[in-house]
Amino acid sequence: MSPTVLSCDKKLTYNVQPCLLRLIATLWYNMVMQKILEIKNLSYKYDGESDIYAVNDVSFDILRGEWVSIIGRNGSGKSTTARLIDGLMAASSGQIIIDGKQLTEENVWELRQKIGMVFQNPDNQFVGSTVEDDVAFGMENQGVPRVEMLSRVEAALARVDMSEFKTKEPARLSGGQKQRVAIAGIVALRPDIIILDEATSMLDPKGRLAIVDVVREIKEQFDLTVISITHDLDEASLSDKIIVMKDGQIEQIAKPSQLFLNNNLVEIGLDVPFSANVANDLRQAGLDIPETYYTESELADFLCQSILTK
């Protein structure tokens, strides 16, 4: 008996199974993995008459729901790229497409509502006299009804575990608490994209990890896309994808597992993550550790399992 066929277009016929799989894969990709951000040949220079570009012909895509880290030395162009995406500065040339719409002078305020940005120093973002006033400020600017605004403030502060501080002055909080409030203010606006512009760089390792955990939980709950501008390679190792910038251009785009196995990290101005250094030292000491990248927790789990199975 000849196989059942299904017409995928009016010209060609295929076996039903491959055709259906192809159609399902296409539908799944369009619905779940669609691009939320497209950067095309983006360039910017601070001095219009200078030949030096802070960002020079940069192109990349970010899929909805991804966590992407942009890393590089000081002056590599990573923070400038973030500010261009958020519409804080106008590009010299190139395109920024946010959720299918190209960013222009006419729609910059509309598209900026899709993006929330947390800066390195949270004090620069505080405008309210109390924590709850500060979280509400952005919603007041957007004209959110008061009843809904109060509900969002309560929910956002609870989400970052800062409800008990809602009547406190932001200036009296610790660095980690201030960043939690800044994140709550962004979450309350319900953007599609959160940009962390070195938002953990002023915190100690414990505080840094706590903030990353909070953002990760919020990302999963609200299906957010996260762009992290960071110097911390251990933080970047938790990303889905890493973009390495150098001298205003993209040096490399890779998954952490690929990037941190390279031997040229120092050459492109990066350190080697702590867990990768430990794994290399253990290999040299004679331990049989596969040539793959492990985060700190993954390496600890692997070592525990190796000991238990001996």
N, C-alpha and C positions, 0 to 999 in steps of 0.2 A: 504494500500500500504506500502510495506516495505521501510525503509529509504535508501536514496542513500548512498553508502559507498565509501570511498577512501582509498587506500592502502598506509599506511605510511611507511611500509617496506614490504618485500615479505611474511611475516608470519602472520601479524595481520591486521585486518580491523577495522575501527572506523567510527562512524557517521561523516559525512562530517564537521559539524560545530566544534566539539571539536578538530578534527584533524587539520583543517585549523588554528584554533586559536593557537594550539600548535606549528605548523610550523612557523606561523607569529611571535609568541613570541620569538622563537629561533632565527629567522633571525634578528629580531629587537635587541635582546640582543647582538648577535655577531657583528652587525654593529655599534650600538650606545653605548653599555655599555661594550665594551671589556676592558680587563685589560691592562693598559699601563705600570703598574709597579707591579712586584711581588717580594716580599722579603721573602726568605725562610731560616729559621734557621741561621740568620745573627749574627755573633759574631766578636768582635774586642777588643783587649787590647793594650794599648799604650806601655806597657813594656812586651816584649815577654816572659820574665821569671817569670812574676808576675802571681798570681792566680786571680787577680781582672780584670774583664771584664768591659769595658766602655759600650759595647753593648753585651748582652748575650742571644743568641738563640731567636732573634726577627723575627717574621713572620707577614706579612700583605700584602694585595693587595690594589691597587688604580685603580679605573676605569677611563677611558678616560673622560675628562671634569669635573672631581670632584674637589672640593676645600676641601682639607684635612688639618687640623691643628694637629701638634704634640706638646703636652704641657707636662710640668713637671718641677720640681725644677731644680736648677743648679746642674749639675752633673748627671742628670737622663739619659743622653745618646742621647738626641734628636738632638743636633747639630752634634754629631759624626755620627749619622745615616744619616743625610743629606749629610755630606761630603763623606760618603761611597757610597751613591747613585750617587753622582756626580763624583765619580771616583777620588776624591782628595786624598783618602787613600785606601789602599787595605785591604779587610776584612781578618780576621784570618781564618774564615770558613763561609760557607753558600753561598747562591746564590742571585744575583741581576739580575732580568730579566727586561729589558727595551724594551717595544714595541715588545715583543716576542723574543728578543735576550739576551742571558746571557752575562753579563759584564765580560770581561777578559782583561788580559794585552794586548792582540793582538788587541782588538777592542775598547779599552777605549776612544781613541780620536774620533773614529767614533760615538760612542754612546753619548759622551759628547756634541756633536752638537745638540742632542735632548733635552738638559737640559740647562736652564739658571739660574744662581744663583745670588741673590742680598743679600749682606752681611749687618751686623749690622752697620758698619762704611763705608759709601760710599767712603770716602777719600782713603781707601785701594784699591779701584777698579779703581780710576782715573789714566790714563796714558797719556792722550792727553793734549795739551796746551790750547785748547778751548773745549767748550761743543760739537761742531759738530765733532771735531777730536776724541774726546773720544768715541762718539757713533759709529764712523766709525771704530775704532781700531779692534774690534772683526771681522768685515767683511773683513778687510784687511788681517787678519790672515787666514781667510777661502778662500781667493782668489776670493771674489765676484767682478765682473766687475765694473769698476769705475762708469759708468752711472747708473747702478742699485744700487750701494752703495749710491750714492748721493740722489737718489730717496727714498731709505729706511731711510736714515738719516732724511730727511725732514718729511717723514710720521711719523716716530717714535717720533720726537720732537713735532710735531703737536698733536699727540695722547696724550701726557702727558702735553700739554699746556706749552711747553718750547721753542717754535720756536724763540721768541724774544731774547732769551739768547744764541743763537747758537754760537756767536762769543765771548762770555764771558769766563773768566777763571773759571774753576770749583771751585777753592779755594775761590772765592768771592761770591759763592752762599750760601743761607741759608741751614739748614739741610734738610728741606723738598724738596727744589729745587734740592739738590744733589741726593736725593733718586729718584726723578723723572727722572733725567738724567741717573742714574744707571739702572732704569727700561727701559728707552728708548733704552739704549745700548743692553739690553737683547731682547727686542721686535724686534729690527732691525735684530737680528740673526734668528728670526722666529723659536724658539724651540717649542717642543711639551709640555714641562713641565717647569714651573717656580718654583724655590725654594726660598722662602723668609726666610733667616736665621736671625730671629729677626730683620728684616729690618726696623721695625717701633719703636723699643725700645728706640731710642735716640730722638724721636719726642714728642712734646706735644700732648695732646688728639686731638686737632683740626687737627694738621698736620698728626697724625696717621690715623685718619678717612679719610682724603683727599687721602692719599696714598692707603689705602684699597679700596676706591672707584675707583681710577684710575686702580688698578690691576683688580678689578671686571669687569670694563667696557672692558678692554683689553681681559680678559678671555672670556667674552661672544662674543666679536667680532671675535676672532681668534680660539675659541673652545679649549682653553688651559687647561691644568691640573695644578692646583696650590697646592703646599705643603708649608704650613706656619709653621715655627718653632717660637713659640711665648710664652711669659709669660702672654700676655693680654687675659684674658678670655672673655672680651667683644668682642674682635676681633675674637677669636676662635668661639664664638657663632654664627657667620655668616657663618661658614663652613657647608659643607654637612655631614662631619664625623670628629670626634675627636679621636686621638690616645693619650692615657695617658701613659707616661713612668715614671718608678721609678726604680732607681738603675740598669739601663741598660736593664730593661725588660719592656714588655708591661703589664701595670696594667689593662687597660680597653680600649675597642674600642666601641664607641657609637655615636649616633646622639646627637647634642647639647640638643635637647628637652628631651632626656633620661638622659644624663649625669648630667645636672645641676639641676635635680629634686632629685638627690641622696643626702642623708644626710651625706655621708662619704667623701665629697670633702676635708675637712680639714685634715682628717686622711691620705689621699694620697698626702698631700702636696700642695693642691690647695686652692685658695680663692673662695668665692662664687661671681658670677657676680653681678654687681651693680643692674641690673634690677630684679634679683632673690631676692636680699635682700629687695628691695623696695616692691616687691609683697608680701613677707612674712610678712613684717611690716604692710602692709595694711590689710592683712588677720587677723592678730592679733588685729588690731584696729577695726575689725568688717565688713570690706568690703567683699562682696561676689566675690572673684576672683578664677576662676577655678584652680585646681592643675595641671597646665601645665606651661611650660617655655615660657616666653615672652622676646624678645629682648627689648631694650629701646624704640624703635619706636613702636613696637607691643603693649607694655604695655601702652604707651601714647595713642595710638589709642583706645585700649580697655577702658581705663578710660574715654576718651572723649565720646565714644559711650554710656558708662554706665550713664554718667551725662545727655546726651541728651535724653536718653530714660526714664528718671525718671520723 
